[in-house]
Every structure is written in structure tokens, then in C-alpha cells.
Amino acid sequence: MQVINLGEQNSIANQFVAGLRDVNVQTDRLRFRTNLERLGTIMAYEISKRLPYQAQVIQTPLGTSSVNLINEQPVLITVLRAGLPYFQGFQNFFDAAPAGFIGAYRKEGAEIKINLEYLATPDLTDQTVILVDPMLATGKSIIRAAHELERHGKPKHIHVAALIAAPEGIRYVQDNLKHSATIWTFAIDEKLDSRFYIVPGLGDAGDLSFGEKL
């Protein structure tokens, strides 16, 4: 399973990631959500390079032009609620793509357990799926989501699109995801802490986007 860390490249994406992490910027929820969306568009562009294309002839006012266009749209799936602004960036680029949603949350304790209570997706049989989730921490939510997605068909490839990833989560996904898959991220951080949060990370993306939950 290939792991692609876009943060190793010099690009404007690193500025947006820095804005997400900076406690002095995080207080502005609109700016935080905007940076998530910006990074979604950048990630969508990078993943688009790996999709299948086919030459098509386009009629222009003065003649015709041959251009390579995406042969089939990916299926965009996000985990509620933290993934929504990030997911919007993908929809801005893949504007014709079908979409699905997963309602999942982690139950904290001595061991992290993932509760999944909502799943709405199109048929995923032999589809390319982009699974959008801002934080790849333990990796358990990704594995649980991938397992549940099979109820709606087995994808041919899954692109796991995370903003920030922990080494432990990457290893867990590599060891347990039984699909053809690629992990994408803008940063691989140091570790998970005792509460299974990414260090240095950025905090809770959902709370920073929408406010603290009870």
C-alpha cells in the first residue's frame, strides 16, 4: 500500500496546514473551514492524476479539440461531521461525482472503539472510492468504514485522503485494509498520545470547524 505525503513537497498547501495547526488562527472558525476546503481541492487535484482518462473530441466554435477527460467519476465518501469542509474541496473539483456519508464516532476508554450509526452511499461495486477523513489517528475508523462500505459493493480501489496522519494509524490501515488502496496525507506527525490524539496534530477538527459538542 503506497503512502503519499504531499507535505514533503514545497507548495502552498503547507501554508494552509500551518494555519490549521496555529492556535492563534484556529479561533477563526471561518478561516479554519476555508483552509480545510482549500486543502480538499489540492488533494483532489493530486488524486485526480491517478484516475483513468480517455481521449474525447470537444466541439469548439472554430473546430474540434481532443482532450483527455476522466473516464469514470470517483465516489466521494466522508465521515461526519469533521470531514464536511474538507469534503467540500473534493466536491469543488469532482463536481459530477456521486457522494456518500458515514456517521461514525469513537468511544474513548482504555481502548478506542468505533461506533458507526449511519451509512448512505451509492453502489460501490468496482468503483474508485475517495474516503475523506481529516485525521488518520488510530486508523480504526478507516478500517471500520471500509468494512461497512462493502455492504454496498466492493470497491476496486480506495484512496484514503487524510490531512494529518499518525504513524500508528498508517501501520494499522496497512495491516488491516484488505483492499487495493493508497493513503494520502499532507503530514505524518510524531505519534499518538495516551488519549490517542495525534501529536503535534491540530486538535479536534470537528470542534474547531463547528464548535464544541456535548
TORPA-4810 file (N, C-alpha, C, O; in nm, 3 decimals):
<nodes>
NODE_1_0.085_-0.119_0.000_0.000_0.000_0.000_0.088_0.124_0.000_0.172_0.142_0.088_M
NODE_2_0.069_0.208_-0.099_0.152_0.328_-0.110_0.102_0.437_-0.016_-0.019_0.458_-0.002_Q
NODE_3_0.195_0.506_0.048_0.165_0.622_0.132_0.228_0.744_0.067_0.349_0.748_0.046_V
NODE_4_0.146_0.844_0.035_0.193_0.964_-0.033_0.179_1.082_0.061_0.068_1.121_0.097_I
NODE_5_0.291_1.139_0.101_0.294_1.255_0.191_0.319_1.380_0.109_0.434_1.409_0.073_N
NODE_6_0.213_1.454_0.078_0.227_1.573_-0.004_0.300_1.685_0.068_0.348_1.780_0.005_L
NODE_7_0.310_1.676_0.201_0.381_1.777_0.277_0.530_1.776_0.255_0.600_1.870_0.293_G
NODE_8_0.581_1.671_0.194_0.724_1.665_0.163_0.760_1.754_0.044_0.877_1.780_0.019_E
NODE_9_0.658_1.800_-0.027_0.680_1.889_-0.140_0.659_2.034_-0.095_0.574_2.061_-0.010_Q
NODE_10_0.735_2.126_-0.151_0.711_2.268_-0.125_0.593_2.315_-0.208_0.599_2.317_-0.331_N
NODE_11_0.485_2.353_-0.140_0.367_2.404_-0.209_0.287_2.490_-0.113_0.315_2.492_0.007_S
NODE_12_0.188_2.561_-0.166_0.102_2.647_-0.085_0.024_2.565_0.016_-0.024_2.620_0.116_I
NODE_13_0.009_2.435_-0.007_-0.064_2.350_0.087_-0.004_2.356_0.227_-0.077_2.352_0.326_A
NODE_14_0.128_2.366_0.235_0.193_2.371_0.366_0.152_2.494_0.445_0.144_2.490_0.567_N
NODE_15_0.125_2.605_0.375_0.079_2.726_0.443_-0.059_2.703_0.503_-0.086_2.748_0.614_Q
NODE_16_-0.146_2.633_0.431_-0.280_2.608_0.480_-0.278_2.510_0.598_-0.356_2.524_0.692_F
NODE_17_-0.190_2.411_0.592_-0.175_2.319_0.704_-0.126_2.394_0.828_-0.173_2.370_0.939_V
NODE_18_-0.030_2.484_0.808_0.020_2.564_0.919_-0.092_2.646_0.982_-0.097_2.661_1.105_A
NODE_19_-0.182_2.699_0.900_-0.294_2.774_0.951_-0.389_2.689_1.034_-0.445_2.737_1.132_G
NODE_20_-0.406_2.564_0.994_-0.491_2.472_1.071_-0.431_2.442_1.207_-0.505_2.427_1.305_L
NODE_21_-0.300_2.434_1.215_-0.233_2.397_1.339_-0.220_2.515_1.436_-0.221_2.495_1.558_R
NODE_22_-0.208_2.635_1.385_-0.173_2.753_1.465_-0.287_2.791_1.558_-0.397_2.824_1.512_D
NODE_23_-0.262_2.787_1.689_-0.367_2.818_1.787_-0.416_2.962_1.774_-0.528_2.993_1.814_V
NODE_24_-0.334_3.050_1.719_-0.375_3.189_1.702_-0.466_3.208_1.581_-0.535_3.309_1.570_N
NODE_25_-0.465_3.111_1.491_-0.551_3.117_1.373_-0.677_3.034_1.395_-0.783_3.067_1.340_V
NODE_26_-0.668_2.930_1.474_-0.779_2.838_1.494_-0.903_2.903_1.553_-1.014_2.851_1.537_Q
NODE_27_-0.887_3.016_1.620_-1.002_3.083_1.681_-1.100_3.137_1.577_-1.215_3.165_1.610_T
NODE_28_-1.055_3.151_1.454_-1.139_3.198_1.344_-1.196_3.075_1.272_-1.128_3.015_1.189_D
NODE_29_-1.319_3.038_1.306_-1.377_2.915_1.250_-1.393_2.921_1.100_-1.373_2.821_1.030_R
NODE_30_-1.430_3.038_1.049_-1.446_3.051_0.904_-1.314_3.026_0.833_-1.309_2.955_0.733_L
NODE_31_-1.207_3.084_0.885_-1.076_3.065_0.823_-1.034_2.918_0.835_-0.975_2.863_0.743_R
NODE_32_-1.063_2.856_0.949_-1.029_2.714_0.967_-1.101_2.629_0.863_-1.039_2.544_0.798_F
NODE_33_-1.232_2.650_0.848_-1.307_2.573_0.750_-1.259_2.601_0.608_-1.253_2.511_0.524_R
NODE_34_-1.225_2.728_0.580_-1.176_2.764_0.447_-1.045_2.693_0.416_-1.024_2.646_0.304_T
NODE_35_-0.956_2.685_0.514_-0.830_2.613_0.492_-0.853_2.464_0.470_-0.784_2.402_0.389_N
NODE_36_-0.950_2.406_0.541_-0.985_2.266_0.516_-1.032_2.248_0.372_-0.991_2.154_0.303_L
NODE_37_-1.118_2.338_0.327_-1.171_2.328_0.191_-1.060_2.347_0.087_-1.054_2.274_-0.012_E
NODE_38_-0.971_2.443_0.111_-0.859_2.464_0.019_-0.775_2.338_0.006_-0.736_2.300_-0.104_R
NODE_39_-0.747_2.274_0.119_-0.665_2.153_0.116_-0.740_2.038_0.049_-0.678_1.952_-0.013_L
NODE_40_-0.872_2.038_0.060_-0.950_1.938_-0.012_-0.936_1.952_-0.162_-0.926_1.852_-0.234_G
NODE_41_-0.935_2.076_-0.211_-0.920_2.096_-0.356_-0.781_2.054_-0.402_-0.765_1.996_-0.509_T
NODE_42_-0.680_2.085_-0.321_-0.543_2.047_-0.358_-0.529_1.895_-0.359_-0.470_1.839_-0.451_I
NODE_43_-0.582_1.829_-0.256_-0.573_1.683_-0.250_-0.650_1.621_-0.366_-0.605_1.523_-0.425_M
NODE_44_-0.767_1.677_-0.398_-0.847_1.625_-0.509_-0.767_1.632_-0.639_-0.768_1.538_-0.719_A
NODE_45_-0.699_1.744_-0.661_-0.618_1.760_-0.781_-0.508_1.654_-0.788_-0.486_1.594_-0.893_Y
NODE_46_-0.439_1.631_-0.675_-0.331_1.533_-0.674_-0.384_1.392_-0.700_-0.324_1.316_-0.776_E
NODE_47_-0.497_1.357_-0.638_-0.554_1.223_-0.660_-0.604_1.209_-0.802_-0.601_1.099_-0.858_I
NODE_48_-0.651_1.318_-0.861_-0.704_1.311_-0.998_-0.600_1.261_-1.097_-0.635_1.207_-1.202_S
NODE_49_-0.472_1.280_-1.066_-0.367_1.235_-1.155_-0.359_1.083_-1.164_-0.301_1.029_-1.258_K
NODE_50_-0.418_1.013_-1.065_-0.412_0.867_-1.060_-0.537_0.801_-1.118_-0.545_0.678_-1.120_R
NODE_51_-0.633_0.879_-1.164_-0.758_0.824_-1.214_-0.746_0.790_-1.363_-0.658_0.843_-1.432_L
NODE_52_-0.834_0.703_-1.414_-0.829_0.667_-1.557_-0.884_0.778_-1.646_-0.984_0.842_-1.612_P
NODE_53_-0.819_0.799_-1.759_-0.860_0.903_-1.854_-0.879_0.842_-1.993_-0.826_0.736_-2.026_Y
NODE_54_-0.958_0.914_-2.073_-0.982_0.871_-2.211_-0.994_0.994_-2.300_-1.053_1.094_-2.260_Q
NODE_55_-0.937_0.986_-2.419_-0.943_1.099_-2.512_-1.086_1.119_-2.562_-1.154_1.024_-2.601_A
NODE_56_-1.129_1.245_-2.560_-1.260_1.279_-2.615_-1.246_1.401_-2.705_-1.161_1.488_-2.682_Q
NODE_57_-1.331_1.407_-2.806_-1.329_1.519_-2.900_-1.432_1.621_-2.857_-1.549_1.590_-2.838_V
NODE_58_-1.386_1.746_-2.842_-1.472_1.855_-2.798_-1.494_1.951_-2.915_-1.399_1.988_-2.985_I
NODE_59_-1.619_1.990_-2.936_-1.651_2.087_-3.040_-1.630_2.228_-2.986_-1.690_2.267_-2.885_Q
NODE_60_-1.546_2.305_-3.053_-1.526_2.445_-3.017_-1.596_2.534_-3.121_-1.640_2.482_-3.224_T
NODE_61_-1.607_2.663_-3.100_-1.669_2.750_-3.201_-1.596_2.749_-3.335_-1.655_2.780_-3.438_P
NODE_62_-1.466_2.713_-3.334_-1.387_2.721_-3.458_-1.337_2.585_-3.506_-1.261_2.579_-3.603_L
NODE_63_-1.378_2.477_-3.442_-1.331_2.346_-3.485_-1.349_2.243_-3.375_-1.444_2.251_-3.297_G
NODE_64_-1.258_2.148_-3.369_-1.265_2.044_-3.267_-1.130_2.033_-3.197_-1.027_2.072_-3.251_T
NODE_65_-1.133_1.979_-3.074_-1.011_1.963_-2.995_-1.021_1.830_-2.920_-1.125_1.797_-2.864_S
NODE_66_-0.913_1.755_-2.921_-0.907_1.629_-2.847_-0.844_1.654_-2.711_-0.739_1.717_-2.701_S
NODE_67_-0.909_1.604_-2.606_-0.859_1.625_-2.470_-0.884_1.499_-2.388_-0.986_1.431_-2.406_V
NODE_68_-0.792_1.468_-2.300_-0.809_1.354_-2.211_-0.896_1.394_-2.092_-0.862_1.485_-2.017_N
NODE_69_-1.008_1.326_-2.076_-1.101_1.352_-1.967_-1.115_1.229_-1.879_-1.092_1.117_-1.923_L
NODE_70_-1.154_1.251_-1.754_-1.174_1.139_-1.661_-1.273_1.041_-1.720_-1.383_1.078_-1.763_I
NODE_71_-1.233_0.916_-1.723_-1.314_0.811_-1.784_-1.434_0.773_-1.698_-1.540_0.740_-1.750_N
NODE_72_-1.417_0.779_-1.566_-1.527_0.749_-1.474_-1.507_0.830_-1.346_-1.395_0.846_-1.298_E
NODE_73_-1.615_0.880_-1.293_-1.607_0.962_-1.173_-1.580_0.875_-1.051_-1.634_0.765_-1.040_Q
NODE_74_-1.497_0.923_-0.957_-1.482_0.851_-0.831_-1.605_0.872_-0.744_-1.685_0.962_-0.769_P
NODE_75_-1.620_0.788_-0.642_-1.724_0.807_-0.543_-1.660_0.874_-0.421_-1.565_0.822_-0.364_V
NODE_76_-1.713_0.989_-0.383_-1.660_1.064_-0.269_-1.738_1.025_-0.144_-1.861_1.031_-0.142_L
NODE_77_-1.667_0.986_-0.040_-1.731_0.948_0.086_-1.659_1.017_0.200_-1.536_1.018_0.206_I
NODE_78_-1.735_1.076_0.291_-1.673_1.141_0.406_-1.736_1.093_0.535_-1.847_1.040_0.538_T
NODE_79_-1.661_1.114_0.644_-1.705_1.079_0.777_-1.757_1.206_0.844_-1.684_1.305_0.855_V
NODE_80_-1.882_1.203_0.888_-1.942_1.317_0.956_-1.885_1.331_1.096_-1.850_1.230_1.156_L
NODE_81_-1.873_1.453_1.152_-1.903_1.582_1.093_-1.777_1.654_1.050_-1.780_1.746_0.968_R
NODE_82_-1.664_1.609_1.108_-1.537_1.680_1.087_-1.496_1.686_0.941_-1.426_1.778_0.900_A
NODE_83_-1.539_1.588_0.862_-1.493_1.582_0.724_-1.563_1.677_0.629_-1.519_1.692_0.515_G
NODE_84_-1.671_1.743_0.672_-1.754_1.818_0.578_-1.681_1.931_0.506_-1.690_1.938_0.384_L
NODE_85_-1.608_2.022_0.574_-1.540_2.129_0.499_-1.431_2.075_0.407_-1.416_2.123_0.294_P
NODE_86_-1.357_1.977_0.452_-1.253_1.912_0.371_-1.317_1.846_0.249_-1.265_1.856_0.138_Y
NODE_87_-1.428_1.778_0.271_-1.504_1.710_0.166_-1.552_1.810_0.060_-1.555_1.777_-0.059_F
NODE_88_-1.589_1.931_0.102_-1.636_2.031_0.007_-1.530_2.063_-0.097_-1.562_2.086_-0.214_Q
NODE_89_-1.404_2.063_-0.056_-1.296_2.086_-0.151_-1.291_1.980_-0.260_-1.264_2.011_-0.376_G
NODE_90_-1.317_1.856_-0.223_-1.320_1.748_-0.322_-1.439_1.766_-0.416_-1.427_1.744_-0.537_F
NODE_91_-1.553_1.805_-0.362_-1.671_1.826_-0.447_-1.651_1.943_-0.542_-1.706_1.943_-0.652_Q
NODE_92_-1.572_2.042_-0.502_-1.546_2.155_-0.592_-1.475_2.109_-0.719_-1.498_2.166_-0.825_N
NODE_93_-1.391_2.008_-0.709_-1.318_1.956_-0.825_-1.395_1.843_-0.894_-1.414_1.846_-1.015_F
NODE_94_-1.439_1.745_-0.817_-1.514_1.633_-0.874_-1.663_1.667_-0.863_-1.737_1.604_-0.788_F
NODE_95_-1.706_1.767_-0.942_-1.841_1.820_-0.925_-1.950_1.729_-0.979_-2.067_1.750_-0.950_D
NODE_96_-1.913_1.628_-1.056_-2.011_1.534_-1.108_-2.008_1.400_-1.035_-2.079_1.307_-1.072_A
NODE_97_-1.925_1.390_-0.932_-1.906_1.262_-0.863_-2.022_1.232_-0.768_-2.072_1.323_-0.701_A
NODE_98_-2.064_1.106_-0.761_-2.161_1.069_-0.657_-2.095_1.073_-0.520_-1.972_1.066_-0.508_P
NODE_99_-2.177_1.084_-0.417_-2.123_1.102_-0.282_-2.193_1.010_-0.183_-2.307_0.969_-0.203_A
NODE_100_-2.121_0.980_-0.076_-2.175_0.900_0.033_-2.130_0.957_0.166_-2.035_1.035_0.172_G
NODE_101_-2.199_0.916_0.273_-2.171_0.972_0.405_-2.174_0.862_0.511_-2.255_0.770_0.506_F
NODE_102_-2.083_0.876_0.606_-2.073_0.781_0.717_-2.083_0.859_0.847_-2.012_0.958_0.866_I
NODE_103_-2.170_0.814_0.936_-2.178_0.871_1.070_-2.105_0.781_1.167_-2.157_0.676_1.205_G
NODE_104_-1.985_0.820_1.207_-1.902_0.738_1.295_-1.840_0.825_1.402_-1.810_0.942_1.378_A
NODE_105_-1.823_0.768_1.519_-1.753_0.839_1.626_-1.680_0.738_1.711_-1.715_0.620_1.715_Y
NODE_106_-1.578_0.786_1.780_-1.500_0.694_1.862_-1.542_0.703_2.007_-1.565_0.811_2.062_R
NODE_107_-1.552_0.587_2.069_-1.585_0.576_2.211_-1.455_0.558_2.285_-1.388_0.455_2.272_K
NODE_108_-1.420_0.659_2.365_-1.289_0.660_2.428_-1.289_0.579_2.557_-1.389_0.569_2.628_E
NODE_109_-1.173_0.522_2.585_-1.153_0.442_2.705_-1.012_0.387_2.703_-0.924_0.444_2.639_G
NODE_110_-0.992_0.276_2.772_-0.860_0.214_2.770_-0.825_0.170_2.628_-0.708_0.163_2.590_A
NODE_111_-0.929_0.140_2.550_-0.911_0.101_2.410_-1.014_0.175_2.328_-1.131_0.182_2.365_E
NODE_112_-0.971_0.230_2.215_-1.063_0.305_2.130_-1.155_0.208_2.055_-1.109_0.112_1.993_I
NODE_113_-1.285_0.236_2.062_-1.383_0.161_1.985_-1.458_0.257_1.894_-1.488_0.370_1.934_K
NODE_114_-1.489_0.212_1.773_-1.555_0.297_1.675_-1.701_0.256_1.663_-1.732_0.141_1.629_I
NODE_115_-1.790_0.350_1.690_-1.933_0.328_1.670_-1.973_0.388_1.536_-1.940_0.503_1.507_N
NODE_116_-2.043_0.312_1.456_-2.090_0.357_1.326_-2.242_0.342_1.323_-2.295_0.231_1.334_L
NODE_117_-2.312_0.455_1.307_-2.457_0.453_1.320_-2.529_0.499_1.194_-2.652_0.496_1.190_E
NODE_118_-2.456_0.542_1.092_-2.522_0.592_0.971_-2.434_0.564_0.851_-2.314_0.588_0.853_Y
NODE_119_-2.496_0.512_0.745_-2.422_0.483_0.622_-2.514_0.506_0.503_-2.618_0.440_0.492_L
NODE_120_-2.478_0.597_0.415_-2.556_0.624_0.294_-2.460_0.641_0.178_-2.388_0.741_0.171_A
NODE_121_-2.457_0.545_0.087_-2.367_0.550_-0.028_-2.438_0.495_-0.151_-2.535_0.421_-0.139_T
NODE_122_-2.388_0.531_-0.270_-2.434_0.464_-0.392_-2.373_0.325_-0.401_-2.299_0.284_-0.312_P
NODE_123_-2.402_0.253_-0.507_-2.340_0.123_-0.533_-2.190_0.143_-0.552_-2.148_0.224_-0.635_D
NODE_124_-2.110_0.070_-0.476_-1.965_0.085_-0.480_-1.895_-0.027_-0.556_-1.772_-0.031_-0.560_L
NODE_125_-1.969_-0.115_-0.616_-1.910_-0.229_-0.686_-1.816_-0.183_-0.796_-1.857_-0.114_-0.890_T
NODE_126_-1.688_-0.222_-0.785_-1.585_-0.190_-0.884_-1.566_-0.039_-0.904_-1.522_0.004_-1.011_D
NODE_127_-1.599_0.039_-0.804_-1.580_0.184_-0.813_-1.449_0.227_-0.746_-1.398_0.158_-0.658_Q
NODE_128_-1.398_0.340_-0.789_-1.286_0.404_-0.719_-1.345_0.495_-0.613_-1.422_0.586_-0.643_T
NODE_129_-1.308_0.470_-0.488_-1.363_0.545_-0.375_-1.255_0.637_-0.317_-1.141_0.595_-0.297_V
NODE_130_-1.292_0.761_-0.291_-1.206_0.853_-0.216_-1.270_0.871_-0.080_-1.375_0.935_-0.068_I
NODE_131_-1.207_0.816_0.023_-1.257_0.820_0.160_-1.193_0.939_0.231_-1.074_0.938_0.261_L
NODE_132_-1.273_1.042_0.257_-1.224_1.171_0.306_-1.243_1.179_0.457_-1.356_1.180_0.506_V
NODE_133_-1.132_1.186_0.530_-1.138_1.197_0.676_-1.017_1.279_0.720_-0.904_1.239_0.693_D
NODE_134_-1.036_1.393_0.787_-0.924_1.483_0.812_-0.808_1.422_0.890_-0.692_1.447_0.859_P
NODE_135_-0.839_1.339_0.992_-0.735_1.289_1.081_-0.726_1.137_1.073_-0.825_1.068_1.097_M
NODE_136_-0.609_1.086_1.041_-0.583_0.942_1.046_-0.503_0.917_1.173_-0.380_0.924_1.172_L
NODE_137_-0.573_0.888_1.282_-0.510_0.872_1.414_-0.481_0.725_1.441_-0.372_0.677_1.411_A
NODE_138_-0.577_0.654_1.498_-0.556_0.511_1.524_-0.574_0.428_1.397_-0.520_0.318_1.386_T
NODE_139_-0.650_0.481_1.300_-0.680_0.407_1.178_-0.803_0.319_1.191_-0.849_0.261_1.093_G
NODE_140_-0.858_0.309_1.312_-0.971_0.217_1.332_-1.098_0.264_1.264_-1.178_0.182_1.218_K
NODE_141_-1.119_0.395_1.256_-1.239_0.443_1.187_-1.232_0.415_1.038_-1.335_0.386_0.976_S
NODE_142_-1.113_0.423_0.980_-1.098_0.393_0.837_-1.127_0.246_0.811_-1.197_0.213_0.715_I
NODE_143_-1.075_0.158_0.895_-1.098_0.015_0.875_-1.244_-0.020_0.897_-1.302_-0.097_0.821_I
NODE_144_-1.305_0.037_1.000_-1.447_0.011_1.024_-1.531_0.062_0.908_-1.623_-0.006_0.863_R
NODE_145_-1.499_0.181_0.859_-1.573_0.237_0.746_-1.557_0.150_0.621_-1.656_0.122_0.552_A
NODE_146_-1.435_0.107_0.591_-1.411_0.023_0.473_-1.488_-0.108_0.482_-1.542_-0.156_0.383_A
NODE_147_-1.494_-0.164_0.602_-1.569_-0.289_0.621_-1.718_-0.266_0.596_-1.783_-0.347_0.529_H
NODE_148_-1.772_-0.159_0.649_-1.915_-0.131_0.632_-1.948_-0.095_0.488_-2.058_-0.126_0.441_E
NODE_149_-1.856_-0.031_0.418_-1.882_0.007_0.279_-1.907_-0.115_0.191_-1.977_-0.105_0.091_L
NODE_150_-1.850_-0.228_0.227_-1.868_-0.349_0.147_-2.013_-0.395_0.143_-2.050_-0.475_0.057_E
NODE_151_-2.094_-0.345_0.236_-2.236_-0.376_0.230_-2.299_-0.323_0.103_-2.403_-0.372_0.059_R
NODE_152_-2.237_-0.222_0.043_-2.287_-0.159_-0.079_-2.199_-0.190_-0.199_-2.203_-0.117_-0.299_H
NODE_153_-2.120_-0.295_-0.191_-2.035_-0.337_-0.302_-1.889_-0.320_-0.272_-1.850_-0.233_-0.193_G
NODE_154_-1.806_-0.402_-0.333_-1.663_-0.397_-0.308_-1.595_-0.303_-0.407_-1.598_-0.328_-0.528_K
NODE_155_-1.533_-0.195_-0.359_-1.464_-0.102_-0.450_-1.341_-0.169_-0.513_-1.287_-0.265_-0.459_P
NODE_156_-1.300_-0.115_-0.628_-1.177_-0.167_-0.689_-1.053_-0.100_-0.631_-0.945_-0.158_-0.633_K
NODE_157_-1.069_0.023_-0.578_-0.956_0.092_-0.515_-1.011_0.198_-0.421_-1.110_0.264_-0.449_H
NODE_158_-0.942_0.214_-0.307_-0.979_0.317_-0.210_-0.862_0.412_-0.192_-0.751_0.370_-0.160_I
NODE_159_-0.888_0.540_-0.212_-0.791_0.645_-0.179_-0.830_0.702_-0.043_-0.935_0.765_-0.030_H
NODE_160_-0.748_0.679_0.057_-0.771_0.734_0.190_-0.709_0.873_0.194_-0.587_0.886_0.185_V
NODE_161_-0.792_0.976_0.208_-0.746_1.114_0.199_-0.750_1.179_0.337_-0.856_1.221_0.383_A
NODE_162_-0.635_1.186_0.402_-0.625_1.244_0.536_-0.541_1.371_0.532_-0.445_1.380_0.456_A
NODE_163_-0.579_1.468_0.614_-0.496_1.587_0.626_-0.367_1.557_0.699_-0.257_1.589_0.652_L
NODE_164_-0.381_1.496_0.816_-0.268_1.466_0.903_-0.281_1.322_0.949_-0.390_1.275_0.981_I
NODE_165_-0.169_1.251_0.953_-0.171_1.109_0.989_-0.068_1.081_1.098_0.036_1.147_1.106_A
NODE_166_-0.098_0.983_1.180_-0.003_0.932_1.279_0.060_0.804_1.225_-0.007_0.728_1.155_A
NODE_167_0.186_0.778_1.257_0.250_0.655_1.210_0.174_0.530_1.254_0.165_0.433_1.178_P
NODE_168_0.119_0.532_1.376_0.045_0.415_1.425_-0.079_0.389_1.340_-0.112_0.274_1.311_E
NODE_169_-0.148_0.496_1.301_-0.266_0.480_1.219_-0.235_0.430_1.079_-0.308_0.347_1.025_G
NODE_170_-0.126_0.480_1.023_-0.085_0.433_0.890_-0.056_0.283_0.895_-0.100_0.208_0.808_I
NODE_171_0.020_0.240_0.997_0.053_0.098_1.008_-0.072_0.013_1.026_-0.083_-0.096_0.970_R
NODE_172_-0.167_0.063_1.106_-0.289_-0.014_1.130_-0.369_-0.031_1.001_-0.422_-0.139_0.974_Y
NODE_173_-0.379_0.075_0.923_-0.451_0.066_0.795_-0.377_-0.028_0.700_-0.440_-0.110_0.633_V
NODE_174_-0.246_-0.017_0.693_-0.170_-0.105_0.606_-0.186_-0.252_0.643_-0.191_-0.339_0.556_Q
NODE_175_-0.196_-0.279_0.772_-0.206_-0.418_0.820_-0.347_-0.474_0.807_-0.364_-0.596_0.801_D
NODE_176_-0.449_-0.387_0.804_-0.586_-0.437_0.816_-0.678_-0.406_0.699_-0.786_-0.465_0.689_N
NODE_177_-0.640_-0.315_0.611_-0.725_-0.285_0.497_-0.697_-0.385_0.386_-0.588_-0.389_0.330_L
NODE_178_-0.796_-0.466_0.355_-0.779_-0.576_0.259_-0.818_-0.537_0.117_-0.849_-0.624_0.035_K
NODE_179_-0.817_-0.410_0.088_-0.849_-0.360_-0.046_-0.722_-0.306_-0.112_-0.624_-0.275_-0.045_H
NODE_180_-0.727_-0.294_-0.243_-0.628_-0.213_-0.312_-0.650_-0.069_-0.266_-0.760_-0.016_-0.277_S
NODE_181_-0.544_-0.006_-0.215_-0.564_0.126_-0.152_-0.436_0.209_-0.159_-0.325_0.158_-0.175_A
NODE_182_-0.457_0.340_-0.146_-0.348_0.437_-0.135_-0.382_0.532_-0.021_-0.496_0.578_-0.010_T
NODE_183_-0.285_0.562_0.063_-0.303_0.660_0.170_-0.239_0.791_0.127_-0.122_0.795_0.089_I
NODE_184_-0.318_0.899_0.134_-0.270_1.032_0.102_-0.276_1.119_0.227_-0.371_1.108_0.305_W
NODE_185_-0.176_1.203_0.248_-0.178_1.295_0.361_-0.091_1.416_0.330_-0.010_1.414_0.238_T
NODE_186_-0.110_1.521_0.409_-0.024_1.638_0.399_0.083_1.640_0.507_0.175_1.723_0.502_F
NODE_187_0.073_1.550_0.605_0.173_1.547_0.712_0.164_1.415_0.786_0.055_1.367_0.818_A
NODE_188_0.280_1.356_0.815_0.289_1.240_0.904_0.354_1.288_1.032_0.472_1.322_1.035_I
NODE_189_0.275_1.292_1.138_0.322_1.351_1.263_0.398_1.250_1.349_0.425_1.138_1.306_D
NODE_190_0.432_1.293_1.469_0.524_1.217_1.555_0.464_1.090_1.611_0.524_0.983_1.600_E
NODE_191_0.344_1.100_1.671_0.290_0.984_1.743_0.147_1.014_1.788_0.094_1.122_1.764_K
NODE_192_0.087_0.914_1.856_-0.038_0.932_1.929_-0.007_0.948_2.077_0.086_0.886_2.128_L
NODE_193_-0.085_1.033_2.145_-0.065_1.045_2.288_-0.147_0.940_2.363_-0.205_0.851_2.300_D
NODE_194_-0.153_0.950_2.495_-0.223_0.849_2.575_-0.373_0.849_2.551_-0.441_0.750_2.582_S
NODE_195_-0.426_0.958_2.496_-0.569_0.964_2.463_-0.596_0.931_2.316_-0.708_0.943_2.268_R
NODE_196_-0.490_0.889_2.246_-0.500_0.852_2.105_-0.525_0.973_2.014_-0.589_0.960_1.910_F
NODE_197_-0.476_1.090_2.055_-0.478_1.207_1.969_-0.341_1.224_1.905_-0.238_1.188_1.962_Y
NODE_198_-0.341_1.280_1.783_-0.217_1.297_1.708_-0.136_1.412_1.768_-0.190_1.520_1.795_I
NODE_199_-0.006_1.388_1.787_0.088_1.488_1.838_0.193_1.517_1.731_0.256_1.423_1.682_V
NODE_200_0.214_1.645_1.691_0.152_1.766_1.745_0.010_1.791_1.695_-0.066_1.863_1.760_P
NODE_201_-0.027_1.735_1.581_-0.165_1.742_1.533_-0.218_1.883_1.521_-0.144_1.977_1.493_G
NODE_202_-0.351_1.895_1.543_-0.413_2.027_1.539_-0.530_2.039_1.635_-0.593_2.144_1.644_L
NODE_203_-0.560_1.931_1.707_-0.676_1.932_1.794_-0.792_1.858_1.730_-0.771_1.770_1.646_G
NODE_204_-0.915_1.893_1.768_-1.036_1.829_1.716_-1.089_1.910_1.598_-1.140_2.021_1.616_D
NODE_205_-1.076_1.855_1.478_-1.115_1.928_1.356_-1.264_1.961_1.355_-1.304_2.066_1.306_A
NODE_206_-1.345_1.871_1.409_-1.489_1.897_1.412_-1.524_2.012_1.505_-1.602_2.099_1.468_G
NODE_207_-1.467_2.013_1.624_-1.493_2.120_1.719_-1.441_2.255_1.667_-1.506_2.358_1.684_D
NODE_208_-1.325_2.253_1.605_-1.268_2.377_1.552_-1.347_2.431_1.435_-1.348_2.552_1.411_L
NODE_209_-1.414_2.344_1.363_-1.495_2.386_1.249_-1.632_2.436_1.290_-1.682_2.535_1.235_S
NODE_210_-1.693_2.368_1.388_-1.834_2.392_1.416_-1.866_2.426_1.562_-1.981_2.458_1.593_F
NODE_211_-1.768_2.421_1.651_-1.793_2.445_1.791_-1.790_2.315_1.871_-1.810_2.207_1.816_G
NODE_212_-1.765_2.328_1.999_-1.754_2.209_2.084_-1.888_2.138_2.099_-1.993_2.202_2.106_E
NODE_213_-1.883_2.006_2.102_-2.003_1.924_2.119_-2.015_1.880_2.265_-1.916_1.875_2.338_K
NODE_214_-2.136_1.848_2.305_-2.158_1.799_2.441_-2.114_1.654_2.453_-2.125_1.595_2.560_L
</nodes>
